């Protein structure tokens, strides 16, 4: 990390948020630690390069980015319930490197893990000394793969949010309030729940002198509000508000799926606890370290994980940075052998998850590839197609233009893989106004091919009157593949 320079805009503190620990190692500290963190981040993410993509989020982003690069408009002709930073990042990568591979995004994911680890190391070193910095940095890299590989190896929202949350705390810890607010905004503009880090950032305002606290608060809020307002204006305030904030009410409804959601939540929590056991054990032994802001960060992140009641594995990535710092703090009050044991256990767990990443079968990816091959064989490059399913990566793999702005059946029916039943799934539960828009899109540009990839799920066309009628009136069944049903236009030979 670069040497800290005086900041003339920094708000004076009554006392520092935490008394900086005196460094015990001169300049070479970072010259040794940073390359180590980069090598570890690369090694732990090697499985991510084995496959073209790891989960539907990457497929959604890739398909979105291709449409944006072709002139699409975010939150208008290209839509999703996510903030804009990552679609724009994917778009930029496609413009620079081509849209046939996600390798540049995978490299950026390695750098995101590295940057988060470096910031956590700097935070820990400032508070507890050199050894703590190394433990926090290395511990985070090892823990960062501690969930199923489709959740941790993907270059998706949860991962790219982490450097901004760590940066927000790093800036707040030093009293750089404008920068802290801007980092919170960047986290939120990557994934909505990233805004939860604003809670511990505001808590750290307590360290400022009484007369300066109001100015520090205003600077933090300004740093947060200006980027968010600028992005809202750039994408259209009403569209931004709808797609990022207000348009997901039914998606977060737990009706009929409580037990399934609870089971998923507890199961993924247990996986994370197993991966982070080496850090949890010292934390249970010495939980009363002076880390109120870190506990608040962890608590706010836990609330963020529970938001929406879907409990996907990649949601739990948000818990990892505060958990690593809390475990590091606890280790400072324990004999040194605890540190060795903690890192050893975390490294062993990391090895298990990395091996899982190398060996895990990818049946859904294999299905999407076969389906994409069939779509390419039955259509011309300029044809539009409609894939009725939850795997938008098929559009990207097939290199065909989606017939609708809605890239998954989930946006039109409220179906989610995080729900175990078909409750609250149907046309009436889709995004407001989505079905009239879909009908207009299909009428204006009828797709040459429709693929029903529902495979018995609650969003199958048999349960959706509008889609069923469109298929009956304008399409004929032309075959099946792995349970997916292929339809061609009725007038097509």
C-alpha positions in Angstrom: 0.0 0.0 0.0 1.3 3.5 -0.7 2.5 5.6 2.2 -0.3 7.7 3.7 -0.1 11.4 2.8 -1.6 14.3 4.7 -5.1 15.1 3.5 -6.1 18.8 3.8 -9.8 17.9 3.5 -9.7 15.4 6.3 -11.9 16.1 9.2 -9.9 16.5 12.5 -10.5 13.7 14.9 -10.9 14.0 18.7 -9.1 10.7 18.9 -8.3 8.3 16.0 -10.9 5.6 15.4 -8.2 3.2 16.5 -4.8 4.0 17.8 -2.5 3.0 14.9 -0.1 0.2 15.9 3.5 1.1 15.3 4.9 -0.6 12.3 7.6 -3.2 13.2 8.8 -3.7 9.6 10.0 -1.0 7.3 9.1 -0.5 3.6 9.8 -4.1 2.4 6.6 -5.2 4.3 4.3 -4.4 1.4 6.9 -5.5 -1.2 6.7 -8.9 0.3 3.0 -9.1 1.2 1.4 -7.7 -1.9 3.0 -10.2 -4.4 2.1 -13.0 -2.0 -1.5 -11.9 -2.0 -1.6 -11.6 -5.8 -0.2 -15.1 -6.3 -2.6 -16.6 -3.8 -5.6 -14.8 -5.4 -4.5 -16.2 -8.8 -4.1 -19.7 -7.5 -7.4 -19.8 -5.6 -9.2 -18.6 -8.7 -7.6 -20.9 -11.3 -10.8 -23.0 -11.5 -12.7 -19.9 -12.7 -10.7 -20.2 -16.0 -11.8 -23.8 -16.6 -15.3 -22.9 -18.0 -16.6 -20.1 -20.1 -18.9 -19.1 -17.2 -20.0 -20.4 -13.8 -23.6 -19.3 -13.2 -26.5 -17.6 -14.8 -25.5 -14.2 -13.3 -22.4 -14.2 -15.6 -24.6 -15.3 -18.5 -27.1 -12.5 -17.8 -24.2 -9.9 -17.6 -22.6 -11.2 -20.8 -25.9 -11.1 -22.7 -26.7 -7.7 -21.3 -23.3 -6.3 -22.2 -23.5 -7.6 -25.7 -26.8 -5.8 -26.2 -25.5 -2.6 -24.6 -22.4 -2.7 -26.8 -24.8 -3.0 -29.8 -26.6 0.1 -28.8 -29.0 -1.1 -26.2 -30.2 1.2 -23.4 -29.9 0.1 -19.8 -33.2 -0.1 -17.9 -35.0 0.3 -21.2 -34.1 -2.1 -24.0 -31.9 -4.0 -21.6 -33.2 -4.6 -18.1 -32.4 -6.4 -14.8 -33.0 -5.8 -11.1 -29.4 -4.9 -10.5 -27.4 -1.6 -10.3 -25.4 -0.6 -13.4 -21.8 -0.8 -12.5 -21.2 -4.4 -13.5 -23.1 -4.4 -16.8 -21.1 -1.3 -17.7 -17.9 -3.1 -16.7 -18.7 -6.1 -18.8 -19.7 -3.8 -21.7 -16.3 -2.0 -21.5 -14.5 -5.4 -21.4 -16.4 -6.5 -24.5 -15.6 -3.3 -26.4 -11.9 -3.6 -25.6 -11.4 -7.4 -25.9 -14.3 -8.7 -27.8 -17.5 -10.4 -26.6 -16.6 -14.0 -27.2 -14.9 -14.6 -23.8 -15.1 -13.7 -20.2 -11.4 -14.1 -19.5 -10.8 -10.4 -19.0 -13.6 -10.3 -16.4 -12.0 -13.4 -14.7 -8.7 -11.5 -14.5 -10.5 -8.5 -13.0 -12.1 -10.9 -10.5 -8.6 -12.0 -9.4 -7.7 -8.3 -9.0 -10.9 -7.7 -7.0 -9.9 -10.4 -4.5 -6.4 -9.0 -4.3 -7.5 -5.4 -3.8 -9.9 -6.5 -1.0 -7.2 -8.5 0.7 -4.7 -5.6 0.5 -7.2 -3.2 2.0 -8.1 -5.6 4.8 -4.4 -6.1 5.5 -3.8 -2.4 5.7 -6.8 -2.0 8.1 -5.5 -4.8 10.3 -1.9 -3.6 10.2 -2.9 -0.1 11.3 -4.8 -1.4 14.3 -2.8 -4.4 15.4 0.6 -4.5 13.7 2.4 -6.2 10.9 1.6 -9.8 11.8 -2.1 -9.0 11.9 -2.0 -7.3 8.5 -0.5 -10.4 7.0 -3.0 -12.7 8.7 -6.0 -10.6 7.5 -4.8 -10.4 3.9 -3.9 -14.0 3.5 -6.9 -15.1 5.6 -9.3 -13.3 3.3 -7.8 -14.7 0.1 -8.0 -18.3 1.5 -11.6 -17.7 2.7 -12.8 -16.0 -0.5 -13.4 -19.4 -2.2 -15.1 -20.8 0.9 -18.5 -21.5 -0.7 -19.6 -23.7 -3.7 -17.6 -22.9 -6.8 -20.5 -21.6 -8.8 -20.8 -18.9 -6.1 -17.2 -18.0 -5.5 -15.5 -18.6 -8.9 -18.0 -16.5 -10.9 -17.1 -12.9 -11.9 -20.4 -11.5 -10.6 -22.0 -9.0 -8.4 -21.1 -10.3 -4.9 -17.4 -10.5 -5.6 -16.9 -7.2 -7.3 -18.8 -5.4 -4.5 -16.2 -6.5 -1.9 -13.3 -4.1 -2.8 -15.6 -1.2 -2.4 -16.9 -2.2 1.0 -13.4 -2.7 2.2 -12.3 0.6 0.7 -15.2 2.4 2.5 -14.0 1.0 5.9 -10.4 1.8 5.0 -11.3 5.5 4.3 -13.6 5.9 7.3 -10.9 4.4 9.6 -8.6 7.2 8.5 -11.2 10.0 8.5 -11.4 10.4 4.7 -15.2 10.9 4.8 -15.9 12.0 1.2 -14.0 9.1 -0.1 -15.7 6.7 2.3 -19.1 7.9 1.2 -18.1 7.5 -2.5 -16.8 4.0 -1.8 -20.2 3.1 -0.2 -21.9 4.5 -3.3 -19.7 2.3 -5.5 -20.5 -0.8 -3.5 -24.3 0.0 -3.8 -24.0 0.7 -7.5 -22.4 -2.8 -7.9 -25.0 -4.6 -5.7 -27.7 -3.1 -3.7 -26.8 -4.8 -0.5 -23.3 -3.3 -0.7 -24.9 -0.1 0.8 -25.0 -1.9 4.1 -21.4 -0.8 4.8 -22.7 2.7 5.3 -23.8 1.6 8.8 -20.3 1.0 10.2 -18.9 3.9 8.2 -21.4 6.2 10.0 -20.5 4.6 13.3 -16.8 5.6 12.8 -18.0 9.2 12.7 -18.1 9.0 16.5 -14.3 9.3 16.6 -14.4 12.9 15.1 -14.2 15.9 17.3 -17.6 17.2 18.4 -17.4 20.4 16.4 -16.3 18.6 13.3 -18.7 15.7 13.4 -21.5 17.5 11.5 -19.1 18.4 8.7 -17.8 14.9 8.6 -21.4 13.6 8.3 -22.2 16.0 5.5 -19.0 15.0 3.6 -19.8 11.3 3.9 -23.4 11.8 2.7 -22.3 14.0 -0.1 -19.7 11.5 -1.2 -22.4 8.9 -1.2 -25.2 10.9 -2.8 -23.4 12.6 -5.7 -22.3 9.4 -7.5 -25.7 7.7 -6.9 -27.5 10.8 -8.2 -25.2 11.1 -11.2 -25.9 7.4 -12.2 -29.6 7.9 -11.7 -29.6 10.9 -14.0 -27.5 9.0 -16.6 -29.9 6.0 -16.7 -33.1 7.9 -16.1 -34.2 8.6 -12.5 -37.6 6.8 -12.7 -36.1 3.8 -14.5 -33.2 3.6 -12.1 -35.5 3.8 -9.1 -37.8 1.1 -10.4 -35.2 -1.4 -11.5 -32.7 -0.9 -8.6 -35.1 -0.2 -5.7 -38.8 -0.5 -6.0 -39.4 -3.1 -8.7 -38.6 -6.2 -6.7 -41.4 -6.4 -4.1 -42.8 -9.8 -5.1 -39.3 -11.2 -5.6 -38.6 -10.7 -1.9 -41.9 -12.2 -0.8 -41.4 -15.3 1.3 -45.0 -16.7 1.0 -45.0 -20.4 0.7 -41.3 -20.9 0.7 -40.3 -20.3 4.3 -39.0 -23.7 5.1 -37.0 -24.0 1.9 -35.5 -20.5 2.4 -34.6 -21.4 6.0 -33.0 -24.6 4.9 -31.0 -22.9 2.2 -29.9 -20.1 4.6 -28.8 -22.5 7.3 -27.0 -24.8 4.9 -25.0 -22.0 3.3 -24.2 -20.6 6.7 -22.9 -24.0 7.8 -20.7 -24.1 4.6 -19.2 -20.7 5.4 -18.7 -21.6 9.0 -16.8 -24.7 8.0 -14.6 -22.8 5.5 -13.9 -20.1 8.2 -13.6 -22.4 11.2 -10.0 -21.4 11.7 -11.1 -17.8 12.2 -14.3 -18.6 14.1 -12.6 -20.6 16.9 -10.4 -17.7 18.1 -13.3 -15.4 17.8 -15.4 -17.6 20.1 -12.4 -17.7 22.5 -11.8 -13.9 22.5 -15.0 -12.2 21.3 -14.5 -9.0 23.4 -11.8 -7.3 21.4 -12.3 -3.6 20.8 -14.0 -4.1 17.4 -17.5 -2.6 17.7 -17.3 -1.2 14.2 -16.4 -4.6 12.8 -19.2 -6.3 14.6 -21.5 -3.7 13.3 -20.1 -4.3 9.8 -20.7 -8.0 10.2 -24.3 -7.5 11.5 -25.2 -5.1 8.7 -23.8 -7.6 6.2 -25.8 -10.4 7.8 -29.0 -8.3 7.4 -28.0 -7.8 3.8 -27.5 -11.5 3.2 -31.1 -12.1 4.6 -32.6 -9.4 2.4 -35.0 -11.0 0.0 -34.9 -14.4 1.8 -33.2 -16.1 -1.1 -29.9 -17.0 0.6 -27.9 -17.8 -2.5 -24.3 -18.9 -1.7 -22.8 -15.8 -3.3 -24.7 -13.6 -0.9 -22.5 -14.9 1.9 -19.4 -13.4 0.3 -20.4 -10.1 1.9 -19.8 -11.6 5.4 -16.2 -12.6 4.6 -14.3 -9.3 5.0 -15.7 -8.4 8.5 -15.4 -12.0 9.6 -11.7 -12.1 8.6 -11.0 -8.9 10.5 -12.9 -10.1 13.6 -11.0 -13.3 13.6 -7.7 -11.4 13.2 -8.5 -9.2 16.1 -9.3 -12.2 18.3 -6.0 -13.8 17.4 -4.1 -10.8 18.8 -5.1 -11.8 22.4 -4.1 -15.4 22.0 -0.7 -17.2 21.8 1.0 -17.2 18.4 0.3 -20.9 17.9 -3.4 -20.0 17.5 -2.5 -17.9 14.4 -0.6 -20.8 12.9 -3.6 -23.1 13.6 -6.1 -20.6 12.2 -4.2 -20.1 8.9 -3.6 -23.9 8.6 -7.3 -24.7 9.0 -8.3 -22.0 6.6 -5.7 -23.1 4.0 -6.9 -26.7 4.3 -10.5 -25.6 3.7 -9.4 -23.5 0.8 -7.7 -26.5 -0.8 -10.9 -28.4 -0.5 -13.0 -25.7 -2.2 -10.4 -25.1 -4.9 -10.3 -28.9 -5.6 -14.1 -28.9 -5.7 -13.9 -26.1 -8.3 -11.5 -28.2 -10.5 -13.6 -31.4 -10.2 -17.2 -30.1 -10.0 -19.4 -31.2 -12.9 -21.3 -28.5 -14.8 -24.4 -30.2 -16.2 -26.4 -27.0 -16.7 -23.5 -25.5 -18.7 -23.3 -28.6 -20.8 -27.0 -28.4 -21.5 -26.7 -24.7 -22.4 -23.9 -25.5 -24.8 -25.8 -28.2 -26.5 -28.9 -26.0 -26.7 -26.8 -23.1 -28.1 -25.4 -25.4 -30.8 -28.9 -26.4 -31.8 -30.0 -22.8 -31.9 -27.1 -21.8 -34.1 -27.8 -24.7 -36.5 -31.5 -23.7 -36.9 -31.1 -19.9 -37.2 -29.1 -17.3 -39.1 -26.8 -14.8 -37.3 -29.3 -12.0 -37.7 -32.3 -13.9 -36.3 -33.9 -13.2 -32.9 -34.7 -16.0 -30.6 -36.7 -16.4 -27.4 -35.3 -18.8 -24.8 -37.9 -19.4 -22.1 -35.9 -20.4 -19.1 -33.5 -19.2 -16.3 -30.2 -19.6 -18.2 -29.6 -16.4 -20.2 -26.1 -17.7 -20.9 -27.6 -19.7 -23.8 -28.1 -16.4 -25.7 -24.5 -15.6 -25.3 -23.2 -19.0 -26.1 -25.4 -19.2 -29.2 -24.5 -15.6 -30.3 -28.1 -14.8 -31.1 -30.1 -11.7 -30.3 -32.7 -12.0 -27.6 -36.3 -11.3 -28.8 -37.1 -9.5 -25.6 -35.5 -7.2 -23.1 -36.5 -9.8 -20.4 -33.7 -12.3 -20.6 -35.2 -14.8 -18.1 -38.6 -16.2 -17.3 -38.0 -15.0 -13.7 -38.6 -11.4 -14.6 -41.9 -12.3 -16.2 -43.1 -14.8 -13.7 -41.3 -14.1 -10.4 -39.7 -17.5 -10.4 -36.4 -17.8 -8.6 -34.1 -20.7 -7.9 -34.1 -19.6 -4.3 -37.7 -20.8 -3.9 -38.6 -24.4 -3.5 -42.2 -24.2 -4.7 -44.3 -22.5 -7.4 -45.9 -20.1 -5.0 -46.2 -16.5 -6.3 -45.1 -17.7 -9.7 -47.2 -16.7 -12.7 -48.0 -13.9 -15.1 -49.6 -11.8 -12.4 -46.4 -11.9 -10.3 -44.0 -10.7 -13.0 -42.4 -7.3 -13.2 -45.1 -4.6 -13.6 -45.9 -4.0 -17.2 -43.7 -6.8 -18.4 -46.3 -8.9 -20.3 -47.7 -6.1 -22.4 -44.1 -5.2 -23.3 -43.3 -8.8 -24.2 -46.3 -9.0 -26.5 -45.4 -5.8 -28.2 -41.7 -7.0 -28.7 -42.7 -10.3 -30.1 -45.3 -8.7 -32.4 -42.8 -6.1 -33.7 -39.9 -8.7 -34.2 -41.3 -12.2 -34.1 -38.5 -14.6 -33.0 -37.4 -17.2 -35.6 -37.1 -19.7 -32.8 -38.7 -20.2 -29.4 -37.0 -22.6 -26.9 -39.1 -23.7 -24.0 -36.3 -24.6 -21.5 -38.7 -24.7 -18.5 -38.3 -28.5 -18.2 -41.3 -29.0 -15.8 -40.6 -25.9 -13.7 -43.5 -23.8 -12.3 -43.1 -21.2 -15.1 -43.8 -23.7 -18.0 -45.9 -22.3 -20.8 -48.8 -24.6 -19.9 -49.3 -22.4 -16.8 -49.0 -19.1 -18.6 -52.0 -18.2 -20.8 -50.3 -15.4 -22.8 -47.2 -17.4 -23.8 -49.3 -20.5 -24.4 -51.5 -18.6 -26.8 -48.5 -17.1 -28.6 -47.0 -20.6 -29.2 -50.3 -22.1 -30.3 -51.1 -19.3 -32.8 -47.7 -18.7 -34.4 -45.4 -21.6 -33.8 -45.1 -25.3 -34.3 -43.1 -27.8 -32.3 -40.0 -28.8 -34.1 -38.2 -31.1 -31.7 -36.7 -31.5 -28.2 -33.3 -31.5 -26.6 -32.6 -32.7 -23.1 -36.2 -31.8 -22.1 -36.2 -28.4 -23.8 -38.8 -28.0 -26.5 -38.0 -26.2 -29.7 -40.6 -24.2 -31.6 -40.3 -22.7 -35.1 -42.6 -20.1 -36.7 -45.6 -21.8 -38.3 -44.9 -20.4 -41.8 -41.3 -21.6 -41.7 -40.7 -24.7 -43.9 
